[in-house]
Amino acid sequence: MLLQERLNQHQLDYRVINASVSGDTSRTALNRLPQALTQHQPAVVIISLGGNDGLRGIPLSEMQNSLRKMVELSQQHHARVLLAGVRLPPNYGKVYIERFSSVYETLASDTSSPLVQHLLADVAEHPELMQDDGLHPNADGQPQILDNIWPKLVPLL
């Protein structure tokens, strides 16, 4: 796991737990979060959700409420939170994409959580770093994703 390797290289004593589930929406992840927080008692939680919400047409208000509850639950468990925003494909239209992106910006501001604006920056634009579906990064894209979150993650450690 690249994040664990980087933490070890910097002699940062953290253990990475990947509690993500492929295909999760913010609602399904929220349902799993309380148990994960109790079980793992994390110092830091990275929340990168919403893409599946957008692709499935889940109302932005529901996505925002679920993400807000996840941040608040994590903070109540004394975890620091890093939000990682995702972007939708351009065929969703400029207005919807802007409203979608503003969910992350508003949530970060309201909860005093740092935000990585675009998790897949310098990845999604390169087909060779993406799976055939054009939505998910492949293994070659993972180092860039780590580089995208690292500057915002380090101050939380």
Phi and psi restraints in degrees (value plus and minus 20) as a CYANA .aco file:
   2 LEU   PHI     -82.4   -42.4
   2 LEU   PSI     -61.1   -21.1
   3 LEU   PHI     -82.9   -42.9
   3 LEU   PSI     -64.0   -24.0
   4 GLN   PHI     -81.6   -41.6
   4 GLN   PSI     -61.0   -21.0
   5 GLU   PHI     -81.9   -41.9
   5 GLU   PSI     -62.5   -22.5
   6 ARG   PHI     -86.7   -46.7
   6 ARG   PSI     -62.1   -22.1
   7 LEU   PHI     -78.6   -38.6
   7 LEU   PSI     -64.4   -24.4
   8 ASN   PHI     -83.4   -43.4
   8 ASN   PSI     -62.0   -22.0
   9 GLN   PHI     -80.0   -40.0
   9 GLN   PSI     -54.6   -14.6
  10 HIS   PHI    -112.8   -72.8
  10 HIS   PSI     -10.3    29.7
  11 GLN   PHI      33.9    73.9
  11 GLN   PSI      22.3    62.3
  12 LEU   PHI    -120.7   -80.7
  12 LEU   PSI     101.1   141.1
  13 ASP   PHI    -105.4   -65.4
  13 ASP   PSI      55.9    95.9
  14 TYR   PHI    -151.5  -111.5
  14 TYR   PSI     130.6   170.6
  15 ARG   PHI    -135.1   -95.1
  15 ARG   PSI     106.6   146.6
  16 VAL   PHI    -106.1   -66.1
  16 VAL   PSI     110.1   150.1
  17 ILE   PHI    -137.7   -97.7
  17 ILE   PSI     100.5   140.5
  18 ASN   PHI    -115.2   -75.2
  18 ASN   PSI      82.8   122.8
  19 ALA   PHI    -120.1   -80.1
  19 ALA   PSI      -6.0    34.0
  20 SER   PHI     -96.6   -56.6
  20 SER   PSI     135.2   175.2
  21 VAL   PHI    -151.2  -111.2
  21 VAL   PSI     105.3   145.3
  22 SER   PHI     -76.3   -36.3
  22 SER   PSI     113.2   153.2
  23 GLY   PHI      68.7   108.7
  23 GLY   PSI     -21.4    18.6
  24 ASP   PHI     -80.5   -40.5
  24 ASP   PSI     122.2   162.2
  25 THR   PHI    -120.6   -80.6
  25 THR   PSI     150.9   190.9
  26 SER   PHI     -82.1   -42.1
  26 SER   PSI     -53.4   -13.4
  27 ARG   PHI     -87.0   -47.0
  27 ARG   PSI     -66.6   -26.6
  28 THR   PHI     -88.8   -48.8
  28 THR   PSI     -55.6   -15.6
  29 ALA   PHI     -87.0   -47.0
  29 ALA   PSI     -60.5   -20.5
  30 LEU   PHI     -79.1   -39.1
  30 LEU   PSI     -59.8   -19.8
  31 ASN   PHI     -83.3   -43.3
  31 ASN   PSI     -51.2   -11.2
  32 ARG   PHI    -108.1   -68.1
  32 ARG   PSI     -39.5     0.5
  33 LEU   PHI     -81.4   -41.4
  33 LEU   PSI     -66.5   -26.5
  34 PRO   PHI     -74.7   -34.7
  34 PRO   PSI     -62.6   -22.6
  35 GLN   PHI     -85.9   -45.9
  35 GLN   PSI     -61.2   -21.2
  36 ALA   PHI     -84.6   -44.6
  36 ALA   PSI     -60.4   -20.4
  37 LEU   PHI     -84.1   -44.1
  37 LEU   PSI     -62.2   -22.2
  38 THR   PHI     -87.1   -47.1
  38 THR   PSI     -62.6   -22.6
  39 GLN   PHI     -89.3   -49.3
  39 GLN   PSI     -64.1   -24.1
  40 HIS   PHI    -121.6   -81.6
  40 HIS   PSI     -40.1    -0.1
  41 GLN   PHI      24.8    64.8
  41 GLN   PSI      40.8    80.8
  42 PRO   PHI     -91.5   -51.5
  42 PRO   PSI     130.4   170.4
  43 ALA   PHI    -103.4   -63.4
  43 ALA   PSI     -51.5   -11.5
  44 VAL   PHI    -156.3  -116.3
  44 VAL   PSI     118.4   158.4
  45 VAL   PHI    -142.7  -102.7
  45 VAL   PSI     106.8   146.8
  46 ILE   PHI    -120.9   -80.9
  46 ILE   PSI     101.2   141.2
  47 ILE   PHI    -130.7   -90.7
  47 ILE   PSI      93.4   133.4
  48 SER   PHI    -150.4  -110.4
  48 SER   PSI      66.1   106.1
  49 LEU   PHI    -157.3  -117.3
  49 LEU   PSI     148.6   188.6
  50 GLY   PHI     101.2   141.2
  50 GLY   PSI     -47.6    -7.6
  51 GLY   PHI     -77.8   -37.8
  51 GLY   PSI     -66.3   -26.3
  52 ASN   PHI     -88.9   -48.9
  52 ASN   PSI     -51.4   -11.4
  53 ASP   PHI     -80.0   -40.0
  53 ASP   PSI     -69.4   -29.4
  54 GLY   PHI     -83.3   -43.3
  54 GLY   PSI     -63.9   -23.9
  55 LEU   PHI     -85.9   -45.9
  55 LEU   PSI     -46.9    -6.9
  56 ARG   PHI    -115.4   -75.4
  56 ARG   PSI     -20.2    19.8
  57 GLY   PHI      53.4    93.4
  57 GLY   PSI       3.6    43.6
  58 ILE   PHI     -87.1   -47.1
  58 ILE   PSI     114.6   154.6
  59 PRO   PHI     -73.4   -33.4
  59 PRO   PSI     118.0   158.0
  60 LEU   PHI     -79.5   -39.5
  60 LEU   PSI     -53.6   -13.6
  61 SER   PHI     -83.1   -43.1
  61 SER   PSI     -58.9   -18.9
  62 GLU   PHI     -87.8   -47.8
  62 GLU   PSI     -62.6   -22.6
  63 MET   PHI     -80.7   -40.7
  63 MET   PSI     -67.0   -27.0
  64 GLN   PHI     -82.4   -42.4
  64 GLN   PSI     -62.4   -22.4
  65 ASN   PHI     -83.4   -43.4
  65 ASN   PSI     -62.4   -22.4
  66 SER   PHI     -84.9   -44.9
  66 SER   PSI     -65.0   -25.0
  67 LEU   PHI     -83.8   -43.8
  67 LEU   PSI     -61.0   -21.0
  68 ARG   PHI     -80.0   -40.0
  68 ARG   PSI     -65.1   -25.1
  69 LYS   PHI     -82.5   -42.5
  69 LYS   PSI     -56.7   -16.7
  70 MET   PHI     -84.9   -44.9
  70 MET   PSI     -64.4   -24.4
  71 VAL   PHI     -81.9   -41.9
  71 VAL   PSI     -68.2   -28.2
  72 GLU   PHI     -83.5   -43.5
  72 GLU   PSI     -62.3   -22.3
  73 LEU   PHI     -81.0   -41.0
  73 LEU   PSI     -63.6   -23.6
  74 SER   PHI     -82.0   -42.0
  74 SER   PSI     -64.7   -24.7
  75 GLN   PHI     -85.2   -45.2
  75 GLN   PSI     -57.0   -17.0
  76 GLN   PHI     -83.8   -43.8
  76 GLN   PSI     -46.1    -6.1
  77 HIS   PHI    -111.3   -71.3
  77 HIS   PSI      -3.5    36.5
  78 HIS   PHI      44.7    84.7
  78 HIS   PSI       7.9    47.9
  79 ALA   PHI    -118.5   -78.5
  79 ALA   PSI     122.5   162.5
  80 ARG   PHI    -103.4   -63.4
  80 ARG   PSI     126.3   166.3
  81 VAL   PHI    -139.4   -99.4
  81 VAL   PSI     115.0   155.0
  82 LEU   PHI    -135.0   -95.0
  82 LEU   PSI     102.9   142.9
  83 LEU   PHI    -113.3   -73.3
  83 LEU   PSI     117.3   157.3
  84 ALA   PHI    -144.8  -104.8
  84 ALA   PSI      91.1   131.1
  85 GLY   PHI     -98.3   -58.3
  85 GLY   PSI     130.0   170.0
  86 VAL   PHI    -139.0   -99.0
  86 VAL   PSI     140.6   180.6
  87 ARG   PHI    -139.2   -99.2
  87 ARG   PSI     130.8   170.8
  88 LEU   PHI    -114.4   -74.4
  88 LEU   PSI     138.0   178.0
  89 PRO   PHI     -81.9   -41.9
  89 PRO   PSI     133.4   173.4
  90 PRO   PHI     -82.7   -42.7
  90 PRO   PSI     -38.7     1.3
  91 ASN   PHI     -90.1   -50.1
  91 ASN   PSI     -24.9    15.1
  92 TYR   PHI    -101.6   -61.6
  92 TYR   PSI     -30.5     9.5
  93 GLY   PHI      72.8   112.8
  93 GLY   PSI     126.3   166.3
  94 LYS   PHI     -80.1   -40.1
  94 LYS   PSI     -65.5   -25.5
  95 VAL   PHI     -83.8   -43.8
  95 VAL   PSI     -67.4   -27.4
  96 TYR   PHI     -84.4   -44.4
  96 TYR   PSI     -61.6   -21.6
  97 ILE   PHI     -83.3   -43.3
  97 ILE   PSI     -60.4   -20.4
  98 GLU   PHI     -85.2   -45.2
  98 GLU   PSI     -62.0   -22.0
  99 ARG   PHI     -84.9   -44.9
  99 ARG   PSI     -60.1   -20.1
 100 PHE   PHI     -80.3   -40.3
 100 PHE   PSI     -69.1   -29.1
 101 SER   PHI     -83.3   -43.3
 101 SER   PSI     -55.2   -15.2
 102 SER   PHI     -87.2   -47.2
 102 SER   PSI     -41.6    -1.6
 103 VAL   PHI     -77.8   -37.8
 103 VAL   PSI     -65.8   -25.8
 104 TYR   PHI     -87.6   -47.6
 104 TYR   PSI     -63.2   -23.2
 105 GLU   PHI     -82.7   -42.7
 105 GLU   PSI     -64.9   -24.9
 106 THR   PHI     -83.3   -43.3
 106 THR   PSI     -66.1   -26.1
 107 LEU   PHI     -82.9   -42.9
 107 LEU   PSI     -63.0   -23.0
 108 ALA   PHI     -81.3   -41.3
 108 ALA   PSI     -64.3   -24.3
 109 SER   PHI     -85.4   -45.4
 109 SER   PSI     -66.9   -26.9
 110 ASP   PHI     -85.3   -45.3
 110 ASP   PSI     -49.6    -9.6
 111 THR   PHI    -128.6   -88.6
 111 THR   PSI     -15.3    24.7
 112 SER   PHI      34.9    74.9
 112 SER   PSI      22.5    62.5
 113 SER   PHI    -128.1   -88.1
 113 SER   PSI     116.6   156.6
 114 PRO   PHI     -85.4   -45.4
 114 PRO   PSI     132.3   172.3
 115 LEU   PHI    -150.6  -110.6
 115 LEU   PSI     108.9   148.9
 116 VAL   PHI    -110.8   -70.8
 116 VAL   PSI      90.4   130.4
 117 GLN   PHI     -76.1   -36.1
 117 GLN   PSI     -64.9   -24.9
 118 HIS   PHI    -160.5  -120.5
 118 HIS   PSI      78.9   118.9
 119 LEU   PHI     -73.6   -33.6
 119 LEU   PSI     -58.8   -18.8
 120 LEU   PHI    -117.9   -77.9
 120 LEU   PSI       3.0    43.0
 121 ALA   PHI     -78.0   -38.0
 121 ALA   PSI     117.4   157.4
 122 ASP   PHI      43.7    83.7
 122 ASP   PSI      -3.8    36.2
 123 VAL   PHI    -142.6  -102.6
 123 VAL   PSI     -76.2   -36.2
 124 ALA   PHI     -80.4   -40.4
 124 ALA   PSI     -47.1    -7.1
 125 GLU   PHI     -98.6   -58.6
 125 GLU   PSI     -25.4    14.6
 126 HIS   PHI    -139.0   -99.0
 126 HIS   PSI      82.2   122.2
 127 PRO   PHI     -73.0   -33.0
 127 PRO   PSI     -51.7   -11.7
 128 GLU   PHI     -89.6   -49.6
 128 GLU   PSI     -33.9     6.1
 129 LEU   PHI    -120.8   -80.8
 129 LEU   PSI     -17.5    22.5
 130 MET   PHI    -136.8   -96.8
 130 MET   PSI     132.3   172.3
 131 GLN   PHI     -89.1   -49.1
 131 GLN   PSI     149.6   189.6
 132 ASP   PHI     -79.9   -39.9
 132 ASP   PSI     -43.6    -3.6
 133 ASP   PHI     -93.2   -53.2
 133 ASP   PSI     -32.1     7.9
 134 GLY   PHI      54.1    94.1
 134 GLY   PSI     -16.8    23.2
 135 LEU   PHI    -131.9   -91.9
 135 LEU   PSI     -51.4   -11.4
 136 HIS   PHI    -134.3   -94.3
 136 HIS   PSI     120.0   160.0
 137 PRO   PHI     -91.6   -51.6
 137 PRO   PSI     133.1   173.1
 138 ASN   PHI    -117.6   -77.6
 138 ASN   PSI    -195.8  -155.8
 139 ALA   PHI     -80.7   -40.7
 139 ALA   PSI     -54.0   -14.0
 140 ASP   PHI     -87.6   -47.6
 140 ASP   PSI     -43.9    -3.9
 141 GLY   PHI    -104.1   -64.1
 141 GLY   PSI     -35.1     4.9
 142 GLN   PHI     -81.2   -41.2
 142 GLN   PSI     -60.7   -20.7
 143 PRO   PHI     -79.7   -39.7
 143 PRO   PSI     -58.2   -18.2
 144 GLN   PHI     -87.5   -47.5
 144 GLN   PSI     -57.6   -17.6
 145 ILE   PHI     -81.6   -41.6
 145 ILE   PSI     -63.0   -23.0
 146 LEU   PHI     -80.9   -40.9
 146 LEU   PSI     -62.8   -22.8
 147 ASP   PHI     -83.2   -43.2
 147 ASP   PSI     -51.2   -11.2
 148 ASN   PHI     -88.7   -48.7
 148 ASN   PSI     -57.5   -17.5
 149 ILE   PHI    -110.3   -70.3
 149 ILE   PSI     -45.4    -5.4
 150 TRP   PHI     -72.9   -32.9
 150 TRP   PSI     -68.6   -28.6
 151 PRO   PHI     -79.8   -39.8
 151 PRO   PSI     -51.8   -11.8
 152 LYS   PHI    -105.8   -65.8
 152 LYS   PSI     -43.7    -3.7
 153 LEU   PHI     -98.4   -58.4
 153 LEU   PSI     -61.4   -21.4
 154 VAL   PHI     -72.6   -32.6
 154 VAL   PSI     -64.3   -24.3
 155 PRO   PHI     -84.1   -44.1
 155 PRO   PSI     -38.4     1.6
 156 LEU   PHI    -103.9   -63.9
 156 LEU   PSI     -32.6     7.4
